Amino acid sequence: MRPAKPNPRDFQTRLRAAYPDAKCALDHADPFQLVVATILSAQCTDARVNLTTPALFARFPDAASLAAARVEDVEALIRSTGFYHNKARNLIGLGQALLARHSGEVPADPAALGALPGVGQKTANVVLANAFGVPALAVDTHIFRVARRLGLSKANTPEKVEADLCRAFPREDWIELHHQLIFHGRRTCDARRPDCAGCPVLGLCPTGLGTIKDPHLGVKLAAVTPAPRPSPSAAEALAPGQLVPQRIISLVPSVTELLVQWGLAARLAGRSRYCIEPRWIRNTVPAVGGTKDPDLGRIRDLAPDLVIMEKDENPKAVADALDAFGIPWLALEIHTVQDCVAALRLLGARLGLPEAAEARAAALEGRLKGRRRKGPRALALIWASPWMSSGPDTYVGDLLRRGGLTPIGPDRYPVLSEADLEALAPEVILLPTEPYRFNRRHQAALQKRFPEARIELVDGQALTWYLSRTEQGLDLVRDLVSR
């Protein structure tokens, strides 16, 4: 007797927990830029396209300028994406068609969009979903491979796989599912070496469980037994009779964002004023002061049944005051990326979401496997006037190490003199957009001082927000290393 086929909702529940940051990987500001970037992405990585398009859009910002472009000029700008002869002709034809048929604007009608030069069904679906919010499910090489391995389709063409997925999943989930499956294909379900042991949907995957041949490789993979979900330790589990918290105050920005990602926004009773993501939370959840100096009276008045803190960010005096009020609290301790795995499981056990937490923890743990190579010497600055850095023994330092860089400088968060900077001789200097707002002026000044080094402006939240953006941070660092 064949086992019951898993409910598609089960797949998406696990994928949503494992890849909450799943989104369109092509940088774009409007529908025109997205359709151009998607055409360039054929037989090319999204990372390479994102390196190519800024110069292309600076030269040809709209349909009119692209329509009048010379083929050789476009080819010179897009050469690195491959097949640049055909792509250049298609892009110029696209600009001309948009001018002639649609007044220079990208149409939101599927038929009209699909009729443009260089725009097939996949490109049309990508643009419809990401530029116009029209439910569509474009099937690329990742989705084609993943859907067949998961047993969601047995079809042999992308069009038929798309039809199977659209029948199996609700229309309102198509856009999100498209990004989740792509992220799963990139991060876990590799074409040649799928990481079945670290797969968040292993228990639902007939290929990973060894019950069917891998439809991509044509062989049966060695069966992997899903690891039992670890039982919370006595310190982590809810005490007998203790209820799952319903009024939570988070004093940690990234934890606040994580709770929203887990669908717990309704349980948030308060936040520190630095808990600003997602943006709408600023108008719906009351602030209770800062990180080091929260308004303890305000916290008491909000009557929380749990306050979440982090040992480095929140002073012990805050915990002592909460004890005096009889308010339960939980203090995380994050110094490494591996600490995030344990913290996810701890929070899942404490908040009554062990399955969602385990799916994400297992996926992150899978990404940390493999041999780490010593990479370029990298200094992550976090402040200017005076200079301060995030040392090798911090979360940021470990993130750099896991991503392929070698963090340098004193441990913890030292103040650095001008002479200290010179003596460290960094090969890479990272300038995150927070906590200090580094900008291109700082980048230019440091580049002048360190002409042989790479000075990179980076997303501060991706680099420093553990738990809610750890996966994004790993991608950021690994992308820097691969350039």
C-alpha positions in Angstrom: 0.0 0.0 0.0 1.4 3.4 -1.0 1.8 6.0 1.7 -0.6 8.9 1.6 0.6 11.8 -0.5 1.6 14.8 1.7 -0.7 17.7 1.7 0.8 20.6 -0.3 0.1 22.9 2.7 2.6 20.8 4.7 5.3 21.5 2.1 4.6 25.2 2.2 4.4 25.4 6.0 8.0 24.0 6.2 9.3 26.1 3.3 7.8 29.3 4.8 9.6 28.6 8.1 12.9 27.7 6.4 13.0 30.5 3.9 11.2 33.5 5.3 13.5 35.8 3.3 12.4 34.3 0.0 11.9 37.0 -2.6 12.8 38.0 -6.1 16.6 37.9 -6.4 16.8 40.3 -9.3 17.3 43.9 -8.3 14.8 46.2 -9.9 13.0 49.5 -9.3 10.1 49.2 -11.8 8.5 46.8 -14.3 10.8 47.9 -17.1 14.0 47.1 -15.1 12.5 43.7 -14.0 11.7 42.6 -17.6 15.2 43.6 -18.8 16.8 41.8 -15.8 14.8 38.7 -16.4 15.7 38.5 -20.0 19.4 38.8 -19.0 19.0 36.0 -16.4 18.6 33.3 -19.1 21.5 30.9 -18.6 23.1 33.3 -16.1 23.0 33.7 -12.4 20.9 36.4 -10.7 24.0 37.6 -8.9 25.8 38.2 -12.2 22.8 40.0 -13.6 22.6 42.3 -10.5 26.3 43.2 -11.1 25.5 44.0 -14.8 22.2 46.0 -14.6 23.3 49.2 -12.8 25.6 50.3 -15.6 23.0 49.2 -18.2 20.2 51.2 -16.6 22.4 54.2 -16.1 23.0 54.2 -19.9 19.5 53.1 -20.9 17.0 54.0 -18.2 13.8 53.5 -20.1 12.2 51.9 -23.2 12.9 55.0 -25.4 16.6 55.0 -24.8 16.9 51.3 -25.2 15.0 51.4 -28.5 17.5 53.8 -29.9 20.6 52.0 -28.7 23.2 50.5 -30.9 23.6 46.7 -30.7 27.3 46.9 -30.0 26.8 49.4 -27.1 24.3 47.1 -25.4 26.5 44.0 -26.1 29.5 45.7 -24.4 27.4 46.3 -21.2 25.9 42.8 -21.0 28.7 40.6 -22.3 29.3 39.0 -18.9 25.8 37.5 -18.8 26.4 35.2 -21.8 24.6 34.9 -25.1 25.0 38.6 -25.3 24.4 38.9 -29.1 20.9 37.5 -28.9 20.1 39.2 -25.6 21.2 42.6 -27.0 18.9 42.2 -30.0 16.0 41.2 -27.8 16.5 44.1 -25.5 16.5 46.6 -28.3 13.5 44.9 -29.8 11.8 45.1 -26.4 12.4 48.8 -26.2 11.0 49.4 -29.7 8.0 47.2 -29.1 7.1 48.9 -25.8 7.3 52.3 -27.6 5.2 51.2 -30.6 2.6 49.2 -28.8 2.4 50.4 -25.2 3.6 54.0 -25.0 6.9 52.9 -23.5 5.3 51.1 -20.5 5.4 47.4 -19.7 1.9 45.9 -20.0 0.3 44.0 -17.2 -1.8 41.9 -19.6 -0.3 38.3 -19.9 -0.9 38.0 -23.6 0.6 41.4 -24.4 3.5 40.8 -22.1 4.3 37.4 -23.6 4.2 38.9 -27.2 7.2 41.2 -26.5 10.6 40.2 -27.9 12.6 38.0 -25.6 9.7 37.5 -23.3 8.5 33.9 -23.0 6.0 32.4 -20.6 8.6 32.2 -17.8 9.7 35.8 -18.1 6.1 37.0 -18.4 5.2 35.1 -15.2 8.1 36.5 -13.3 7.2 40.1 -14.3 3.5 39.6 -13.7 4.1 38.3 -10.2 6.8 40.5 -9.0 6.0 43.8 -10.7 2.2 43.7 -10.8 1.3 41.2 -8.0 -0.6 39.0 -10.5 -0.6 35.4 -9.2 1.8 33.4 -11.4 4.2 30.6 -11.0 7.2 30.7 -13.3 9.1 27.4 -13.4 12.9 27.8 -13.8 15.6 25.1 -13.6 15.5 25.1 -9.8 11.7 24.8 -9.5 11.6 22.1 -12.3 14.2 20.0 -10.4 12.8 20.6 -6.9 9.1 20.0 -7.8 10.0 16.6 -9.4 12.2 15.5 -6.5 9.5 16.4 -4.0 7.0 14.3 -6.0 4.8 17.4 -6.7 5.0 16.7 -10.4 6.1 13.8 -12.7 6.0 16.0 -15.9 9.0 16.3 -18.2 8.5 19.9 -19.3 8.5 23.2 -17.3 5.1 24.1 -18.7 3.5 20.8 -17.4 5.3 21.1 -14.1 3.8 24.6 -13.8 0.4 23.3 -14.5 0.8 20.6 -11.8 1.9 23.1 -9.2 -0.9 25.5 -10.0 -3.4 22.7 -9.6 -1.9 21.6 -6.3 -1.5 25.0 -4.5 -4.0 27.8 -3.9 -3.7 30.7 -6.4 -2.9 33.2 -3.6 0.2 31.2 -2.6 1.8 31.0 -6.1 4.1 34.0 -5.9 5.4 33.1 -2.5 5.8 29.4 -3.4 7.8 30.4 -6.6 10.4 32.2 -4.4 10.5 29.5 -1.7 11.2 26.7 -4.2 13.9 28.7 -5.9 15.6 29.4 -2.5 15.3 25.7 -1.6 16.9 24.7 -4.9 19.8 27.1 -4.4 20.4 26.6 -0.7 19.6 23.0 -0.1 18.4 20.9 -3.1 21.5 21.3 -5.3 21.4 19.8 -8.8 24.4 17.5 -8.2 24.7 17.2 -4.4 21.4 17.8 -2.7 21.8 18.3 1.1 19.1 15.8 2.1 20.4 15.5 5.7 19.8 19.3 6.2 16.6 19.5 4.2 13.6 21.1 5.9 11.1 19.0 3.9 13.0 15.7 4.0 10.2 13.9 5.8 7.9 14.7 2.8 10.4 14.1 0.0 10.2 10.7 -1.7 13.6 11.3 -3.4 15.4 12.1 -0.2 13.7 9.2 1.6 14.9 6.9 -1.1 11.4 5.7 -2.2 11.9 6.9 -5.8 14.8 7.5 -8.2 16.1 11.1 -8.3 14.3 12.3 -11.5 17.1 14.8 -12.1 20.1 12.5 -11.7 18.4 9.2 -12.7 19.6 7.2 -9.7 18.3 6.4 -6.3 19.9 8.6 -3.6 21.1 7.0 -0.4 18.1 7.1 1.9 18.3 9.6 4.7 16.4 9.1 7.9 14.8 12.3 9.1 16.6 13.3 12.3 14.2 13.3 15.3 13.4 16.7 16.5 15.4 17.4 19.6 13.4 17.5 22.8 13.8 20.8 24.6 16.0 20.6 27.7 14.5 21.2 31.0 15.7 24.8 30.9 14.1 25.3 27.5 10.8 23.5 27.9 7.7 25.0 29.4 7.4 24.2 33.1 4.5 21.9 34.1 1.3 23.9 33.9 3.0 26.8 32.3 1.1 28.3 29.3 2.4 29.3 26.0 3.1 33.1 26.2 0.4 35.3 24.7 1.7 38.8 25.6 5.3 39.0 24.6 7.6 42.0 24.8 10.7 41.8 22.7 13.7 44.0 23.4 15.7 42.6 20.5 15.0 44.0 17.0 15.8 40.8 15.1 13.8 38.7 17.5 10.8 41.0 17.0 11.1 40.5 13.2 11.4 36.7 13.7 8.2 36.5 15.7 6.4 38.3 12.9 7.9 35.9 10.4 6.5 33.0 12.6 3.0 34.6 12.5 3.1 35.8 16.2 2.5 39.5 15.6 -0.8 39.3 17.5 1.1 38.2 20.6 3.5 41.1 20.6 2.5 43.4 23.5 5.6 45.7 23.3 8.9 46.3 21.7 12.0 48.4 22.2 12.1 51.6 20.0 14.8 49.9 17.9 12.5 47.1 16.9 11.4 48.7 13.6 10.9 45.8 11.2 8.5 45.1 9.7 7.8 48.8 9.3 4.1 48.6 10.1 4.9 47.4 13.6 5.9 50.9 14.6 2.3 52.0 14.4 0.7 48.9 16.0 3.0 47.7 18.8 3.8 50.1 21.7 7.5 51.0 22.3 8.9 50.5 25.8 12.1 52.6 25.6 15.6 51.7 24.5 17.7 48.6 24.6 20.0 49.4 27.5 17.4 51.5 29.3 13.9 50.2 28.7 11.0 51.9 30.5 10.5 49.3 33.2 7.3 51.0 34.5 5.8 50.8 31.0 6.8 47.1 30.7 5.1 46.4 34.0 1.9 48.2 33.0 1.7 46.2 29.7 1.5 43.0 31.9 3.6 40.7 29.6 3.8 37.0 30.3 7.3 36.9 28.7 10.0 39.4 27.9 12.7 38.4 25.4 16.2 39.8 25.8 19.8 39.1 24.6 22.6 39.0 27.2 25.0 41.3 25.3 22.3 43.9 24.3 20.3 44.1 27.5 21.8 44.7 31.0 21.4 42.2 33.9 19.7 45.0 35.8 16.7 44.7 33.5 16.4 41.0 34.3 16.7 41.8 38.0 13.9 44.4 37.7 11.7 41.9 35.8 12.3 39.3 38.6 11.2 41.9 41.2 8.0 42.5 39.2 7.4 38.7 38.8 7.6 39.0 35.0 9.0 35.9 33.2 11.9 36.6 30.9 14.1 34.7 28.4 17.7 35.9 27.6 19.3 34.6 24.5 23.1 34.5 24.0 24.3 34.9 20.4 28.0 34.9 19.6 28.1 32.6 16.6 25.9 31.5 13.7 25.7 28.1 15.4 24.2 29.8 18.4 21.3 30.9 16.2 20.5 27.2 15.5 20.2 26.6 19.2 18.3 29.9 19.8 15.7 29.0 17.1 15.0 25.7 18.8 14.9 27.4 22.3 12.4 30.0 21.1 10.3 27.4 19.3 10.0 25.3 22.4 9.2 28.3 24.6 6.7 29.8 22.3 4.9 26.7 21.3 6.2 26.5 17.7 8.6 23.6 17.8 7.9 22.4 14.2 8.4 25.8 12.5 11.5 26.4 14.6 13.0 23.1 13.8 12.4 23.4 10.1 14.3 26.7 10.1 17.0 25.5 12.5 17.7 22.4 10.4 17.9 24.3 7.2 20.3 26.8 8.7 22.4 23.9 10.2 22.6 22.3 6.8 24.0 25.5 5.3 26.8 25.5 7.9 28.2 22.1 6.9 31.3 21.8 4.8 34.9 22.7 5.0 35.6 26.4 5.6 38.5 27.9 3.8 40.6 30.8 5.0 39.6 33.9 2.9 40.7 37.5 2.6 41.4 39.4 5.8 38.2 41.4 6.5 37.4 44.2 9.0 33.7 44.9 9.8 33.4 48.5 11.1 30.3 49.4 13.1 31.1 53.0 14.1 33.0 56.1 13.0 34.4 58.9 15.2 35.8 56.9 16.9 36.3 53.8 14.7 34.8 50.7 16.2 34.8 47.2 14.8 33.0 43.9 15.3 35.7 41.5 16.4 36.4 37.8 15.4 34.6 36.5 18.5 31.3 38.2 17.8 28.3 37.0 15.7 29.4 39.3 12.8 32.9 37.9 13.0 31.6 34.3 12.8 29.3 35.2 10.0 32.3 36.5 8.0 34.2 33.3 8.8 31.3 31.1 7.8 30.9 33.1 4.5 34.5 32.7 3.5 36.3 35.7 4.9 38.9 35.9 7.7 37.7 38.4 10.4 40.5 40.5 11.9 41.0 42.9 14.8 40.7 42.7 18.6 37.8 40.7 20.1 34.5 42.1 21.1 33.8 45.7 19.9 37.1 47.6 20.2 37.7 51.3 19.6 40.4 51.6 16.9 42.8 54.5 16.3 44.0 55.6 12.9 47.2 53.7 13.6 45.3 50.6 14.5 43.5 50.6 11.2 46.8 50.9 9.3 48.4 48.2 11.3 45.5 45.7 10.7 46.1 46.0 6.9 42.7 44.7 5.9 42.1 43.3 2.4 38.3 43.9 2.8 36.6 46.6 4.8 32.8 46.2 5.3 30.8 49.4 6.0 27.3 48.3 7.1 24.4 50.7 7.0 23.7 50.2 10.7 24.2 50.7 13.6 26.2 53.5 12.1 25.0 54.9 8.8 28.1 54.5 6.7 27.7 56.0 3.2 29.6 56.5 -0.1 31.5 59.4 1.4 33.0 57.1 4.0 33.6 54.5 1.4 35.5 56.9 -0.9 37.6 58.2 2.1 38.6 54.7 3.1 39.3 53.7 -0.4 41.8 56.6 -0.7 43.5 55.4 2.4 43.5 51.7 1.5 43.8 51.7 -2.3 44.6 48.0 -2.5 41.6 46.9 -0.3 38.0 46.3 -1.2 35.8 48.8 0.6 32.2 47.5 0.5 29.0 49.2 1.6 26.7 46.4 2.8 23.2 46.0 4.2 23.6 46.5 8.0 20.5 44.5 8.9 21.6 41.5 6.8 25.0 41.6 8.4 24.1 42.2 12.1 20.5 41.0 12.6 20.9 37.4 13.8 18.0 34.9 13.7 15.6 36.8 11.4 18.3 37.6 8.8 21.1 35.1 9.3 20.5 33.3 6.0 20.5 36.7 4.2 23.7 37.6 6.0 25.4 34.3 4.8 24.3 35.0 1.3 25.6 38.6 1.5 29.1 37.5 2.6 29.3 34.5 0.2 28.3 36.8 -2.7 31.1 39.2 -1.7 33.6 36.4 -1.7 32.5 35.0 -5.1 32.9 38.3 -6.9 
